[in-house]
Amino acid sequence: MNPLLLNLSFLINKPTGIANYATQLFPYLQSLNPILLTAQTIADQKCYPVPSNMTPEQGTKGHFNRLLWTQLQLPRIYQKLSPSLLFSPIPEAPLYSKCRYVVMVHDLIPLRFPRASSPLMPYFRYYIPQVLAQAQHVICNSVATAQDIIHFFKIPEDKITAIPLAHDAHRFRHLNLPDNYKGRPYFLYIGRHETHKNVHRLVTAFAALPNCQDYELWLVGSKDKRYTPGLVAYIDHLGLTGQVKFFGYLPPAQLPIAINQALALVFPSLWEGFGFPVLEGMACGTPVITSNLSSLPEVAGDAALLIDPYSPEEITEAMQTIAHDSALRSRLSVQGIARARQFDWASTGQATAEVLKKHI
C-alpha cells in the first residue's frame, strides 16, 4: 500500500504561486512514499499519468476538465492504488466518495470580491464548501485564510491548520547588484492585473509622485484580456506610457535580478492568501511597500512599510519616502533579509507532512 496519493493534476509549464507551492513541497513528503498524479515527468518520483488538459493554461476549459476528472476518474484511481490518504494542494477532491483526503486552501478572494459573471462563483460558493466539509483536515497558508474559511464556510477551527509558505532561497537572495544602470530607477510590481490586485491605485500613486518623471514603474506578470486593456488605457490617459512598462511573465532566472535592482517592490493588494512577492522582495534585500490587510502583515512583520491600499496618497508617500531616504532603504533591506529567513520550505514541508501523518 502507498500511504499517500498526491494530486498534481494542475501543474503548469510556467509555474507561479500555487504550482510553485506544490513543486517546492512534495520533496519534503518523501517519507510518506507518495505517488504523484501528474501529466509531467518528474525525475526520481513515482508518477501516475493523468490528462494534460486540466491546468490553468487551458483557462476555464482546463478548470472544468479537471473538475470532471476529479469527480469521475480520481475515485477510480484511488480505488485502484489503494492509498491511505489523498492530498490535494488545491481545494479539490471527489465529493460523496470513499476517498479520504486533506486539501490546501490558498485564498477565498472571489468571495471577498465577488463578480456575478465569473464562472468561478459556483465553484467557490457550492463546490469548495462541500470539499472542506468532507475533508479529514484542511491546511491553509495564513491565519487570515484560516479566518476566512471559518467565516465563509463555518468549518471548525480545530479542523484547520495554518502553515506559512516560503521562498526559494537559492533564487531569491541579495545579489549585490548595482542599481538599474540601464535607465531610471524603478518601482516594481509583481502579479496579475485583476481588480483586487489594486494596480490602478498603484498607477495613480506613481503618477502623483512630485518627481514622477525621474522614475519608472515596472509591472511584471502575465497580461489578462479582461483587465489589462483598461489598465493600458488608464496609463495612456495619464501620459505615463513611456514610464510604466509591462514585462509579462519573467523566466525564473530573470525575476530575482529584476527584484534586486528595483528601488522598491510595491505590492498594494486589497487581499492575499499569503503574498509570495512580498516574501521574495524581502529575501532579495529590496525595500517592500505592501498592504496592512489580510495575510500581508503576517508575512512582512516590521520589515516593510505597511500602507492602506485604498489610499493612493499613502502609497505615494511611502514610495516618495523610500526614494529619498537611503538610511530607510538600508534598514528595510537588512530587516527584510532577516525576516525572509523565517520562511523556508523545509519548515513548511515538515509541518505539512506532520499533518498528513496524523490522518494516514
C-alpha positions as CSV (number, residue, x, y, z in Angstrom):
1,M,0.0,0.0,0.0
2,N,1.1,3.5,-0.8
3,P,0.3,5.8,2.1
4,L,-0.2,9.0,0.1
5,L,-1.6,10.0,-3.3
6,L,-0.5,13.5,-4.2
7,N,-2.8,15.3,-6.7
8,L,-0.6,17.5,-9.0
9,S,-3.0,17.4,-12.0
10,F,-2.9,21.3,-12.1
11,L,0.8,21.7,-12.7
12,I,1.7,24.2,-15.5
13,N,4.9,24.7,-17.5
14,K,5.4,28.3,-16.3
15,P,4.8,27.9,-12.6
16,T,3.5,30.7,-10.4
17,G,2.1,30.8,-6.9
18,I,0.1,27.5,-6.4
19,A,2.2,25.5,-8.8
20,N,5.4,26.8,-7.1
21,Y,4.0,25.8,-3.7
22,A,3.3,22.2,-4.9
23,T,6.6,21.6,-6.6
24,Q,8.6,23.0,-3.6
25,L,6.5,21.0,-1.2
26,F,6.5,17.4,-2.5
27,P,10.2,16.7,-1.9
28,Y,9.5,17.0,1.8
29,L,6.8,14.4,1.7
30,Q,9.0,11.6,0.5
31,S,8.8,9.8,3.9
32,L,5.1,9.2,3.1
33,N,6.0,7.3,-0.1
34,P,3.8,9.4,-2.3
35,I,2.5,8.6,-5.8
36,L,2.2,11.8,-7.9
37,L,-0.8,12.3,-10.1
38,T,0.7,14.4,-12.8
39,A,0.9,14.9,-16.6
40,Q,4.5,15.9,-16.2
41,T,7.6,13.7,-15.9
42,I,9.2,14.3,-12.6
43,A,12.6,12.7,-12.1
44,D,13.1,10.1,-9.4
45,Q,9.4,10.2,-8.4
46,K,6.6,7.6,-8.7
47,C,4.2,9.2,-11.1
48,Y,0.7,8.1,-12.2
49,P,-0.1,9.7,-15.6
50,V,-3.2,12.0,-15.9
51,P,-4.5,14.0,-18.8
52,S,-2.6,17.2,-19.7
53,N,-5.6,19.3,-20.5
54,M,-6.6,20.1,-16.9
55,T,-4.4,23.1,-16.0
56,P,-4.8,26.9,-15.8
57,E,-3.0,27.1,-19.2
58,Q,-6.3,25.8,-20.8
59,G,-8.3,28.5,-19.0
60,T,-11.9,27.8,-18.0
61,K,-12.0,24.7,-20.1
62,G,-9.0,23.3,-18.3
63,H,-10.6,24.0,-14.9
64,F,-13.8,22.3,-16.0
65,N,-11.9,19.3,-17.3
66,R,-10.1,18.9,-14.0
67,L,-13.3,19.1,-12.0
68,L,-14.9,16.4,-14.1
69,W,-11.8,14.2,-13.8
70,T,-11.7,14.8,-10.1
71,Q,-15.2,13.7,-9.6
72,L,-15.4,10.9,-12.1
73,Q,-11.9,9.5,-12.6
74,L,-10.0,10.2,-9.4
75,P,-12.2,7.9,-7.2
76,R,-11.3,5.0,-9.6
77,I,-7.6,5.8,-9.4
78,Y,-7.9,6.0,-5.6
79,Q,-9.6,2.6,-5.5
80,K,-7.0,1.1,-7.9
81,L,-3.9,2.4,-6.0
82,S,-5.5,2.0,-2.5
83,P,-3.7,4.8,-0.7
84,S,-4.4,5.7,2.9
85,L,-4.9,9.3,2.0
86,L,-5.2,11.7,-0.9
87,F,-3.5,15.1,-0.5
88,S,-4.6,17.9,-2.9
89,P,-2.5,21.2,-2.8
90,I,-5.7,22.9,-4.1
91,P,-9.2,22.7,-2.6
92,E,-10.4,20.0,-4.9
93,A,-11.4,16.4,-4.2
94,P,-14.1,13.8,-5.1
95,L,-17.4,14.5,-3.3
96,Y,-19.5,11.8,-1.8
97,S,-16.9,9.1,-2.4
98,K,-14.8,6.8,-0.2
99,C,-11.7,8.9,-0.7
100,R,-10.1,10.1,2.5
101,Y,-8.4,13.4,1.8
102,V,-6.7,16.5,3.1
103,V,-6.8,19.7,1.0
104,M,-5.0,23.0,0.9
105,V,-6.8,26.3,0.7
106,H,-4.8,29.3,-0.6
107,D,-7.4,32.0,-0.5
108,L,-11.1,32.8,-0.8
109,I,-10.6,36.1,-2.7
110,P,-13.6,35.5,-5.2
111,L,-15.9,35.5,-2.2
112,R,-14.4,38.8,-0.8
113,F,-14.6,40.4,-4.3
114,P,-17.5,38.6,-6.0
115,R,-18.2,39.0,-9.7
116,A,-21.6,37.6,-10.6
117,S,-20.5,36.9,-14.1
118,S,-17.4,34.9,-13.0
119,P,-17.7,31.1,-13.8
120,L,-15.7,30.6,-10.5
121,M,-18.5,31.8,-8.3
122,P,-20.5,28.5,-8.1
123,Y,-17.1,26.8,-7.6
124,F,-16.4,28.8,-4.5
125,R,-19.9,29.1,-3.2
126,Y,-21.0,25.5,-3.6
127,Y,-18.2,23.1,-4.5
128,I,-15.4,24.2,-2.1
129,P,-17.6,24.3,1.0
130,Q,-18.6,20.6,0.3
131,V,-14.9,19.6,-0.3
132,L,-13.9,21.2,3.0
133,A,-16.8,19.7,5.0
134,Q,-16.0,16.2,3.8
135,A,-12.2,16.6,4.2
136,Q,-10.3,14.8,7.0
137,H,-8.4,18.1,7.6
138,V,-7.8,21.5,5.9
139,I,-4.4,23.1,5.5
140,C,-4.1,26.8,4.6
141,N,-1.3,29.3,4.2
142,S,-2.0,32.0,6.8
143,V,-4.1,32.9,9.8
144,A,-6.0,35.3,7.6
145,T,-7.1,32.5,5.2
146,A,-8.0,30.3,8.2
147,Q,-10.3,33.1,9.5
148,D,-11.9,33.4,6.0
149,I,-12.5,29.6,6.0
150,I,-14.3,29.8,9.3
151,H,-16.2,33.0,8.4
152,F,-17.4,31.9,5.0
153,F,-17.9,28.1,5.4
154,K,-18.3,27.6,9.2
155,I,-15.5,25.0,9.2
156,P,-14.5,24.2,12.8
157,E,-11.2,25.9,13.9
158,D,-9.7,22.6,15.1
159,K,-10.1,21.1,11.6
160,I,-7.8,23.8,10.1
161,T,-4.0,24.2,10.3
162,A,-2.3,27.3,9.0
163,I,1.1,26.6,7.7
164,P,3.1,29.6,6.3
165,L,4.6,29.2,2.9
166,A,8.2,30.0,1.9
167,H,10.5,31.1,-0.9
168,D,13.3,29.6,-2.9
169,A,16.4,30.9,-1.0
170,H,18.7,29.8,-3.8
171,R,16.9,32.0,-6.3
172,F,15.6,34.8,-4.2
173,R,18.6,36.3,-2.4
174,H,20.6,39.5,-2.3
175,L,22.8,39.6,-5.3
176,N,24.7,42.8,-4.5
177,L,24.0,44.2,-8.0
178,P,24.3,47.9,-9.0
179,D,21.1,49.9,-9.3
180,N,19.3,49.8,-12.6
181,Y,22.3,51.0,-14.7
182,K,20.3,50.9,-18.0
183,G,17.8,53.6,-17.1
184,R,15.8,55.4,-14.5
185,P,15.3,53.9,-11.0
186,Y,12.1,51.8,-11.0
187,F,9.4,50.7,-8.6
188,L,8.4,47.1,-9.2
189,Y,5.0,45.3,-9.0
190,I,4.7,41.5,-9.5
191,G,1.4,39.9,-10.0
192,R,-1.8,39.8,-12.2
193,H,-3.9,42.7,-13.2
194,E,-7.2,41.7,-11.5
195,T,-9.2,44.4,-9.7
196,H,-8.3,43.2,-6.2
197,K,-4.6,43.4,-7.0
198,N,-5.1,47.2,-6.9
199,V,-2.8,48.1,-9.8
200,H,-4.9,51.1,-10.9
201,R,-4.4,52.7,-7.5
202,L,-0.7,51.9,-7.7
203,V,-0.5,53.7,-11.1
204,T,-2.4,56.6,-9.6
205,A,0.0,56.8,-6.7
206,F,3.0,56.6,-9.0
207,A,1.6,59.4,-11.2
208,A,1.3,61.6,-8.0
209,L,5.0,61.4,-7.2
210,P,6.3,65.0,-7.2
211,N,9.2,64.0,-9.4
212,C,7.4,61.1,-11.2
213,Q,9.4,61.8,-14.4
214,D,12.6,60.6,-12.7
215,Y,11.3,57.1,-12.2
216,E,9.7,54.1,-13.9
217,L,7.0,51.6,-12.7
218,W,7.6,48.1,-13.9
219,L,4.6,45.7,-14.0
220,V,5.7,42.1,-14.1
221,G,3.1,39.4,-14.6
222,S,1.0,37.8,-17.3
223,K,-1.4,40.1,-19.2
224,D,-5.2,39.4,-18.9
225,K,-7.6,40.4,-21.6
226,R,-10.2,41.1,-19.0
227,Y,-8.2,43.7,-17.1
228,T,-5.0,44.7,-18.9
229,P,-6.6,46.8,-21.8
230,G,-8.3,49.0,-19.2
231,L,-5.1,49.4,-17.3
232,V,-3.2,50.3,-20.5
233,A,-5.9,52.9,-21.4
234,Y,-5.6,54.4,-18.0
235,I,-1.8,54.7,-18.2
236,D,-2.1,56.3,-21.6
237,H,-4.7,58.8,-20.2
238,L,-2.2,59.8,-17.5
239,G,0.5,60.3,-20.1
240,L,2.7,57.6,-18.5
241,T,3.1,55.2,-21.4
242,G,6.9,55.7,-21.5
243,Q,7.3,55.3,-17.8
244,V,5.0,52.4,-16.9
245,K,6.4,49.2,-18.5
246,F,4.8,45.8,-18.9
247,F,7.1,42.9,-18.8
248,G,4.7,39.9,-18.8
249,Y,5.9,36.6,-17.2
250,L,9.7,36.8,-16.4
251,P,11.6,33.5,-16.6
252,P,12.8,32.2,-13.2
253,A,16.4,33.3,-13.8
254,Q,15.4,36.9,-14.6
255,L,12.9,37.6,-11.9
256,P,15.4,37.8,-8.9
257,I,17.5,40.2,-10.9
258,A,14.6,42.5,-11.6
259,I,13.7,42.4,-7.9
260,N,17.3,43.1,-6.8
261,Q,17.7,46.1,-9.0
262,A,14.4,47.7,-8.1
263,L,14.2,50.8,-5.9
264,A,11.3,49.1,-4.0
265,L,8.8,46.3,-4.6
266,V,5.3,47.8,-4.2
267,F,2.5,45.3,-3.6
268,P,-0.7,47.1,-2.5
269,S,-3.1,44.2,-3.0
270,L,-6.5,44.5,-1.4
271,W,-6.4,40.9,-0.2
272,E,-4.0,38.0,-0.4
273,G,-4.0,34.5,1.0
274,F,-0.3,34.7,1.5
275,G,1.7,37.1,-0.7
276,F,4.7,35.5,-2.4
277,P,6.0,38.7,-4.0
278,V,6.4,40.4,-0.6
279,L,8.5,37.5,0.8
280,E,10.6,37.3,-2.4
281,G,11.2,41.0,-2.3
282,M,12.4,40.9,1.3
283,A,14.6,37.8,0.6
284,C,16.4,39.9,-2.2
285,G,17.0,42.7,0.2
286,T,14.7,45.1,-1.7
287,P,12.6,47.5,0.3
288,V,9.0,46.5,0.3
289,I,5.8,48.5,0.4
290,T,2.7,46.4,1.0
291,S,-0.8,46.5,2.4
292,N,-1.8,46.5,6.1
293,L,-4.7,44.0,5.3
294,S,-5.2,40.2,5.1
295,S,-2.1,38.0,5.4
296,L,0.4,40.6,4.2
297,P,1.3,41.9,7.7
298,E,1.8,38.2,8.7
299,V,4.4,37.9,6.0
300,A,6.1,41.3,6.3
301,G,6.2,41.8,10.0
302,D,8.1,45.0,10.8
303,A,10.4,44.6,7.7
304,A,8.2,46.5,5.3
305,L,6.3,49.8,5.0
306,L,2.6,48.9,5.5
307,I,0.1,51.2,3.9
308,D,-3.7,51.4,3.5
309,P,-4.1,50.0,0.0
310,Y,-7.3,52.0,-0.5
311,S,-5.4,55.3,-0.2
312,P,-3.3,56.2,-3.2
313,E,-1.9,59.1,-1.1
314,E,-0.4,56.7,1.4
315,I,1.1,54.6,-1.4
316,T,2.6,57.8,-3.0
317,E,4.0,58.9,0.4
318,A,5.7,55.5,1.0
319,M,7.2,55.5,-2.5
320,Q,8.5,59.1,-2.0
321,T,9.9,58.2,1.4
322,I,11.8,55.2,0.2
323,A,13.1,57.1,-2.9
324,H,14.7,59.8,-0.8
325,D,15.7,58.1,2.4
326,S,18.8,55.9,1.8
327,A,19.0,55.0,5.6
328,L,15.5,53.7,5.5
329,R,16.3,51.6,2.4
330,S,19.3,50.1,4.1
331,R,17.3,49.3,7.2
332,L,14.5,47.7,5.3
333,S,17.0,45.7,3.3
334,V,18.6,44.2,6.4
335,Q,15.3,43.6,8.2
336,G,13.7,42.1,5.1
337,I,16.5,39.6,4.6
338,A,16.3,38.6,8.2
339,R,12.5,38.3,8.1
340,A,12.6,36.2,4.9
341,R,14.9,33.6,6.6
342,Q,12.0,32.7,8.9
343,F,10.1,31.3,5.9
344,D,11.8,28.2,4.5
345,W,10.4,25.2,2.5
346,A,11.8,22.7,4.9
347,S,9.7,24.0,7.7
348,T,6.6,24.2,5.5
349,G,7.2,20.7,4.2
350,Q,7.8,19.1,7.5
351,A,4.8,20.8,9.1
352,T,2.7,19.6,6.2
353,A,4.0,16.1,6.5
354,E,3.2,16.0,10.2
355,V,-0.4,17.0,9.5
356,L,-0.8,14.3,6.8
357,K,0.8,11.6,9.0
358,K,-2.0,12.2,11.6
359,H,-4.6,11.2,9.1
360,I,-2.9,8.3,7.3
